[in-house]
């Protein structure tokens, strides 16, 4: 079978790496789902029917990125059919020269889902927050209201095996002193049974891509306890480095006359 090709169509590339340019000899395809599957770095992949109506089965487990080629592509001159493909003709192509890429989506590990939280997620987030911060700090109604009205904060819900597994909150710190906002993580929690699987790292990764694309943020920060060594290890693994600053805090409570 020969897959249909649109000379003016979109070309996709999937990879577990963060890229801005695709090197010569890399694979591209016009089947988005195939590129998404390749982003998880499978060693075995198969499908029955080419195209949006066909399902892809693979054994990839890595989180990945979906890209589109961000410049004009000419058939034969810039890309050509993979000469040793085991798929349908025209399912995958190779590049003849370096091509600019634009990231369009972060793709969590198969079985995971990370997305911005919505007001209807309030009951799940309320229960997760009780595990994290303890009871009686807020209500389901207050969580739903914040998710719908608080434009300064975005919360992300992490799901694993179809269950709510954790959450992350990020604040946009804006000032007239700086052209772009700083994105600061204020809360990060993963349920005990889903820890040490990479979900927290993946939520940080997803949050960075979201804030960069949605807010134009280029600086990312967070706070953690000086004795919280597991959290410090996670943040270093995510590429964060400690800075020589002090946090001062003050609580103002109403005093009864």
Buried (B, 14 or more C-beta within 10 A) or exposed (E): EEBEBEEEEBBBBBBBEEBEEBEEEBBBBBBBBBBBBBBBBBEEBEBEEBBEEEEBEBEBEBBBBBBBBBEEBEEEEBBEBBEEBEBBEBBBBBBBEEBEBEBBBBBBBBEBEBEBBEEEBBEBBBEBBEEBEEEEEBEEEEBBBBBEEEEEBBBBBBBBEEEBBBBBBBBBBEEEEEEBBBBBBEBBBBBEEBBEBBBBBBBBBBBBBBBBEEBEBEEBBBEBEEEEEEBBEBBEEBEBEEEEEEEEEEEEEEEEE
